Amino acid sequence: MPLRALAAVPLIALATLVLGTLAMLARLIDGRGEASRALGRTWARLVLAVLGVRVDVRGAEHVPERAAVYAANHGSALDIPILLACLPADFRLIHKRSLSFVPVLGWSLRFAGHIAIDRRRPFSARRSLETAVRRLREGVSLAVFPEGTRSPDAQVLPFKRGSFVLAIEAGVAVLPISIDGVKRVVPRGIFSLKPGAVRITIHPPIETTALAAGGAAALAEQVRRIVASGCQED
């Protein structure tokens, strides 16, 4: 186990405990959750700094002022802190419901307004998706991992259509996000850490206003190809 990874564990745990607790308390006085999300961004930046992960962001000029769906590939547990720390937009993350049960971290995500989905329970998942569409129509951006699970290697897996149905129903643009280099940094999980650089590429938005829900699958494949084009990991 790399010494840096071993030393990082207690530091990350402490940062999670302190900042996660503050994020939950902040929500009591900030109904919009802005302070909670700012604390979450600070936590994510600390995690990356402790692990020695540098992030180069390209394409920030493509981020629109209006609500959008940001669709990123998913290769490791670092993807969430990478987006929270470095995506230059105010957004809510759509994540697996199991993450909600992680002490402090999962609870603080809920307090910050991020959306959990339990895909094993269709009725519950549908309610979460309806909440997501409502947030988009209210002007709130969402970040999603359309693969639905972490890729075991650097290949971008097929994208599920659900995230793109959301964008089409709400009439918002989709921005493909390529997260490149994660597998070089953590090839076999956090305890195989090799400090280094990761690149985020924010691609130009794809408008959905002319699309019907039946076009979600084609849109998903279009976005997957764009995301994959920005991932050049060995």
N, C-alpha and C positions, 0 to 999 in steps of 0.2 A: 504493500500500500504506500503510495507517495506520501512523504512527510507533510507536504503542504495540505493534502486532502485530510490527513489525520488531524492536523492542527486547526483546519477550517471548521470541522464539525462543531466543537463547543462554541466557537465564535458565531457561527450561523445560528445555532440554537439560541444563544443569548440575544442576538439581534431580532430573531423571530419572536421571542418572548416579550422583549421590551417594546419593540415597534408595533407588533401585533396587538398587544394590550392597549397601547396608546391609540391605535387606529380604531379599536372598538369603543374606547371611551370618547374619542373625538366625534363619533357618529351621534352620541347623545346630545351634543351641542351644535352639530352641523348636519341638519337633516338631508342635505344634498349629497353628503358623503365625499365632498371635495378634499377635506383634510385627511380623511381615511385613505383616499387614493394617493394623495401626496406622500403620506407615510409609507404606503405600499411601494411607491416608486423609490423612496429612500432605502427601504429594506432591500429591494431588488438590486440597487446599485451597490450596496454594501456586500451582498452575496457575491456579485461578480468581482468586486475588488478583492475580497478575501480569497477568492479562488484564482485570482490572477487572469481573469478573462477580460480581454479588451474587445469592444464592439465598434465596428466601423459601419456607420449608417449611410446608405446611399439612396438617393431618390426622394429625400424629404420634401422636395418641391412638389411632389405629386399628391401630398396629403391635402384633401379638400377641407374647406371650412365647414361644410355641411356633414351630416351623418353619413357613414359608410360602413361596409363590412370589410374587415381586414382578414384575409384568408392566408394562413401560413402553414408551411410544412412542420412536422412534429417528429423530432429525432431523439429528444432527451428531456429530462426534468429541468434542464436549464432553459428550455424555450420560454417558459412562463416568466421567470425573472428577466430574461433578455427582452421580451416584449414590454413588460411593465417598466423596465428601466429606460429603454431606448426608443420605443415607437413614439414619434413626436405627435401624439394625438391623445385627446381625452377619450377613453373607451372603457367598455365593460367586457370582461373576458367571459366567454362561454366555456365552462369546464365540466369535467365529469363530477357527478355528485359525490363519489367516494372521497374526493379531495376535501369536501366540506367537513368530513369527520376528523381531519388531521387537526389535533389540538392547536389552538391559537391561529395558525396559518389559515386553515379552512374557515374558521369562524370570522377572521378579519376580512377574508374575501367576501363573505356574505354581507358584512357590515358596510363594505365599500361599494356594494351594489352589483357585484359580479354575479353571473347567472349560472347556477348548477343544473345539469340535465342528467336524469337517470334513464338511460336508453333501454334498460331492462323492464321498465314500467311504462308502457305506451301512453296511458292517460296522464301520468305525471309529466312525461316528456313533452306531450302536446301542450300542457299548460305552461311549461317553461318556454316553449317555442312561441306561444302566443304572447307571453311577457316580452320575449325578445323582439317580436315584430312591433309591439306597442312602443318599446323603447326607441327603436329605429324611427318610427313615425313621429316620436316626440323630439327627435333630433340628437339622439344618443348613439354614438358609434359602438360597434361590437367587433371583437377580435375572436377568431375561431380557428380551430385546427381540424380541417375537413377530413383528414385521414381517419379520424376517430380513435386512433391508437398510435403509439410511437412506432416509427419505422425501425426495424432491427439493424438497418445499415443506412448508408447515405442515399438510398433510392427513395424517391417520393412515391408513396403508395396511392392507389386510386382515391379520389375525393368523393365522399358521400354527398348526395344532392341536397340534404336538409338545409345546410347553411345558405345555399343559393336560392332555395325556395323563400327563405326569410328575406333575402335582399330583393327578390322579384316582388314579393307581396308588399314590401314597404316602399318599393320604387327607389331604392338607393344604389349607389355604385358599389362595385366590388373592387378592392385593391389587392392584387396578388402580392404576397410577402415571401421572399426567399430568405431562409435562415441557413447560411452556409458556413461550415467549419466546425459545427458542434461535435461531430463524430471524431474529429482530430483532437479536440480538447478533452472530451470524455468518451473514449471509444467503447468502453464497457461499463459505463456508469460512473458516478461521482468518485468512487474510490480508485478509478484508473486515470484520475485527473492529470492532464498535461497542460499547464498554463499556456495560453496562447490567444490568438485572435479569431473572432467570429465576425462575419459580415452579414448585415441585413440589407437587402435590396427591396425598396418599395417601388413596385412597378406602376405605370400609369393606370388610372381607374378605367374600369369597364362599366359602361352605363347599362342599366337593366330596365329602363322605363318602357322600352319597346318589346320587352319579352313577356311571355305568358309562363305560368308555372310549369307547363309541359317542357319548357326549354331549360329547366334547371340542370338536367343531366348533361346536356351539351355545354352549358356554361361551366359546370364543375370540371369537365375535361379540358376546356379551354384554359381555365385558371390553373389547373394542375400542370399543364404543359409550360405555361409561363413561369410558374414557381420553380419547376424542375430546371428550366433554362438558366436560372440564377444560382443553382446549386452545383458546384464543380468539385465537390469533395472526392478525394481518392478512395 
